[in-house]
Amino acid sequence: MSGSSAEQHYNRREQFTKRKRAELRTYALRKYNNAVKRTLINTYAKRGDTVWDNACGKGGDVLKWRDKAVKRVYFSDIAEQSVRTCNERYKELAEPKYAAQFVVCDMTEATPFAMAAAVDAAYQMDVVSCQFALHYAFGTPKNAERALWNVSKALKVGGFFIGTVPDAERIAAFKSNSICAVEFNKKKGTPPNAYLFTLEDAVDKCEEYLVPLNVLDTTAESLGLKRRQWLPFSAVTTQGADKLSPEELEVANLYRAFVFEKIR
Ligand SMILES: C[S@@+](CC[C@H](N)C(=O)[O-])C[C@H]1O[C@@H](n2cnc3c(N)ncnc32)[C@H](O)[C@@H]1O
């Protein structure tokens, strides 16, 4: 099978019940990823903040924003079905909850804001969060630049862009283990930085793109975003790391948490 787009993958993806999730071989990894995201959110978001959860998926962070008592969250994702599920999860949140809006949009669109109608006139976000998704924007330099432009445009000066992304060097060196595989896609016409990513019970040969740190830094900096952190997950939190199988630990080690500050 050749790779297919993230949108197709995520629209098709099954929503597991709590009980089913607990039986998965990647259960501890999922929990650990959530602990990492929660720590990032708790560190960089404040009570009363306005937030853009960019590539929100099925709303994995809906509850984390509530626990942080933010004021408003704009949720967006390219996969319509995921945005719908995210909205359902939000509706099920107990009060008091933040205000929220839901938008289906591609973070690499030139005129970002399909969100425009939804976003505060001055685009004064305190935090933009992009968890496990920025790499999908790196298929071409233009897409990467647009995605980062959208983030920068949305943030107020002093605001933070936080997220988690595969580390290009580690992905390039990784082959496979029993739960995860990386294959470089030699098919004609595919971007040179494309690879097919498989993670058990998550994605199957989904086309993703390397995000070289120097390219990320240079592009972001040209748009007024200065990197403040680039951390292995173990430096974000060790909570739940002891429960990871050796294979899950290898997968967790493929990722980095990032923090950029909007400086102008
Ligand atoms: C691994 S999931 C992460 C979801 C969520 N952020 C989380 O941590 O639970 C990646 C998400 O990126 C979304 N995505 C991929 N390409 C995108 C794009 N160009 N614009 C917006 N969302 C995109 C997918 O639809 C998917 O929901």
The ligand as a MOL file (V3000), in Angstrom:
LIG
                    3D

  0  0  0     0  0            999 V3000
M  V30 BEGIN CTAB
M  V30 COUNTS 27 29 0 0 0
M  V30 BEGIN ATOM
M  V30 1 C -1.6230 12.7650 15.5490 0
M  V30 2 S -3.0530 13.7170 15.3160 0 CHG=1
M  V30 3 C -2.9670 14.8170 16.7050 0
M  V30 4 C -4.2700 15.3540 17.1550 0
M  V30 5 C -4.2570 16.2120 18.4300 0
M  V30 6 N -3.4470 17.3980 18.2620 0
M  V30 7 C -3.7830 15.4220 19.6170 0
M  V30 8 O -2.6760 15.6400 20.1140 0
M  V30 9 O -4.5380 14.5520 20.0790 0 CHG=-1
M  V30 10 C -2.6150 14.7650 13.9550 0
M  V30 11 C -3.7480 15.6720 13.4880 0
M  V30 12 O -3.2540 16.5870 12.5010 0
M  V30 13 C -4.3070 16.8290 11.6000 0
M  V30 14 N -3.7480 17.4490 10.3790 0
M  V30 15 C -2.9220 16.8760 9.4640 0
M  V30 16 N -2.6390 17.7430 8.4870 0
M  V30 17 C -3.2780 18.9040 8.7890 0
M  V30 18 C -3.3730 20.1820 8.1630 0
M  V30 19 N -2.7300 20.4250 7.0230 0
M  V30 20 N -4.1180 21.1390 8.7250 0
M  V30 21 C -4.7930 20.8900 9.8890 0
M  V30 22 N -4.7470 19.6980 10.5340 0
M  V30 23 C -3.9940 18.7220 10.0010 0
M  V30 24 C -4.9070 15.4470 11.3910 0
M  V30 25 O -6.1820 15.4890 10.8000 0
M  V30 26 C -4.8920 14.9150 12.8330 0
M  V30 27 O -6.1040 15.2240 13.4960 0
M  V30 END ATOM
M  V30 BEGIN BOND
M  V30 1 1 1 2
M  V30 2 1 2 3
M  V30 3 1 2 10
M  V30 4 1 3 4
M  V30 5 1 4 5
M  V30 6 1 5 6
M  V30 7 1 5 7
M  V30 8 2 7 8
M  V30 9 1 7 9
M  V30 10 1 10 11
M  V30 11 1 11 12
M  V30 12 1 11 26
M  V30 13 1 12 13
M  V30 14 1 13 14
M  V30 15 1 13 24
M  V30 16 1 14 15
M  V30 17 1 14 23
M  V30 18 2 15 16
M  V30 19 1 16 17
M  V30 20 1 17 18
M  V30 21 2 17 23
M  V30 22 1 18 19
M  V30 23 2 18 20
M  V30 24 1 20 21
M  V30 25 2 21 22
M  V30 26 1 22 23
M  V30 27 1 24 25
M  V30 28 1 24 26
M  V30 29 1 26 27
M  V30 END BOND
M  V30 END CTAB
M  END
